[in-house]
Amino acid sequence: MFKKIAADALGLSDIGTIIHPSDFDKTDADDYVMHEDNEKIYFLIKTKSDEYCFTNLAIIHVDGTSAASSKRTLKRYPYSQHKISGVMLETAGKIDMDVEIKFLIGSERMDIDVRKDQIEQLKDLYKALLRISEISYENEIMLTMASQSLDKAVAVLQNSRTDDNHLGDTYKGLTEFGFNWLSSAREQYHEKDFGKVFEKYINN
């Protein structure tokens, strides 16, 4: 506790600052945004050594080994491949100089400290990430149900007395139908772009 207080007082802690949209293009993370694919930055936090960039398609983490080093490691977490879960916001106590947002992106734990006076902006990010987490969870349930329904249809067909002369055509038809149906379900319930969510909740 005392070490943390001393570090904060001396400006040695790695407390992040929320970057205004007008300054997004001045960050390292902006260089790795896929503008060519209509990727857009909605929220960006910069610390002395790291950048956490939240776009409509992914979280981009420019990971610095230390504030004194120029070495950076780029980590990209597309929402379609890495689910967000465990979203938490830790507000500041009387002596704290920072607030903290915590979440899992896939199996990676993110704990990001932000200046206490930017709590209102951070609340917006909290809401957006929480909603993305909920949508991803609900979509996963729907995809599972769609897959289970198709499995049941196949089981019914296997147990039915289909004319052997037409069995091949029946299976082919069911396979094509199943593929198209699951592809449609995946397109509907496997979201890649959460721009609308960020636009609804981010007000900076």
Stockholm file with secondary structure:
# STOCKHOLM 1.0

chainA/1-204         MFKKIAADALGLSDIGTIIHPSDFDKTDADDYVMHEDNEKIYFLIKTKSDEYCFTNLAIIHVDGTSAASSKRTLKRYPYSQHKISGVMLETAGKIDMDVEIKFLIGSERMDIDVRKDQIEQLKDLYKALLRISEISYENEIMLTMASQSLDKAVAVLQNSRTDDNHLGDTYKGLTEFGFNWLSSAREQYHEKDFGKVFEKYINN
#=GR chainA/1-204 SS CHHHHHHHHTTCSCCBEECCGGGGGGSSGGGGSCGGGTCCEEEEEECSSCEEEEESSEEEEEEESCTTCCCEEEEEEETTTSCEEEEEEECCCSSCSEEEEEEEETTEEEEEEEEGGGHHHHHHHHHHHHHHHHHHHHHHHHHHHHHHHHHHHHHHHHHSCCCHHHHHHHHHHHHHHHHHHHHHHHHHHSCCCCHHHHHHHCCC
#=GC SS_cons         CHHHHHHHHTTCSCCBEECCGGGGGGSSGGGGSCGGGTCCEEEEEECSSCEEEEESSEEEEEEESCTTCCCEEEEEEETTTSCEEEEEEECCCSSCSEEEEEEEETTEEEEEEEEGGGHHHHHHHHHHHHHHHHHHHHHHHHHHHHHHHHHHHHHHHHHSCCCHHHHHHHHHHHHHHHHHHHHHHHHHHSCCCCHHHHHHHCCC
//
